[in-house]
Amino acid sequence: MAIVSTAALPAIKHLMDYHATVSLGDNELVASAQKGDRRAFEELMERHKQKAYRIAFDFSRDREEAKDLSQEAFLKAFVHLKNFDGRSGFYTWFYRILVNVCLDFRRRNKRVAVEEFDENVENQVDPSHQHPNALSPYQHVAADQMSRKVSAALQALPPRQRTAFILKNHQGLSIKEIAEIMQTAEGTVKVHLHRAVSTLRRSLAELA
């Protein structure tokens, strides 16, 4: 039987603690983090950082700002973690913080330059995203123009309509989840979505 040296015991314990941490659910990790376990909160960040970045990018249209906004949201979540009472899921509670951070950013920056969310940006966020065939120069220009039109039309929406549209169509959240994040009724979310889609259709028809 192999004998484990005492020098290796701390590393083994750390590895065991790590695997125990990643196997926990979000709310269990929150409970551990509230007791001072920083690794638990780091695991929460790891689980949600990609989605947080994508939401922040949808609001800011800038890669560096998106990183800053998502990090600011995680910092606020860490500072206020003691206020999490488990009545909703952690992701709902956290994304409410993130959306508010993004809306504050939009209010501070009324005129934000639109950055194309092109293939290179998408690959940085999701390396699995690949187009099967390269675009021709003409197709690339056309896609670039349409991307800018869509981005401009989206940024022109009222904040709550834009928020509902991003969370539903870009992040795939349900009406119920969006209502919880936005702290409003599901019927109100549906109204925001309907108005957002109608406005975007008119805007894009005018730009076509």
Stockholm file with secondary structure:
# STOCKHOLM 1.0

chainA/1-208         MAIVSTAALPAIKHLMDYHATVSLGDNELVASAQKGDRRAFEELMERHKQKAYRIAFDFSRDREEAKDLSQEAFLKAFVHLKNFDGRSGFYTWFYRILVNVCLDFRRRNKRVAVEEFDENVENQVDPSHQHPNALSPYQHVAADQMSRKVSAALQALPPRQRTAFILKNHQGLSIKEIAEIMQTAEGTVKVHLHRAVSTLRRSLAELA
#=GR chainA/1-208 SS CCCCCGGGHHHHHHHHHHHHHHTSCHHHHHHHHHTTCHHHHHHHHHHHHHHHHHHHHHHHCCHHHHHHHHHHHHHHHHHTGGGCCSSSCHHHHHHHHHHHHHHHHHHHCSSCCCCCCCHHHHHHHCTTCCCSSCCCHHHHHHHHHHHHHHHHHHHTSCHHHHHHHIIIIITCCCHHHHHHHHTSCHHHHHHHHHHHHHHHHHHHHHHC
#=GC SS_cons         CCCCCGGGHHHHHHHHHHHHHHTSCHHHHHHHHHTTCHHHHHHHHHHHHHHHHHHHHHHHCCHHHHHHHHHHHHHHHHHTGGGCCSSSCHHHHHHHHHHHHHHHHHHHCSSCCCCCCCHHHHHHHCTTCCCSSCCCHHHHHHHHHHHHHHHHHHHTSCHHHHHHHIIIIITCCCHHHHHHHHTSCHHHHHHHHHHHHHHHHHHHHHHC
//
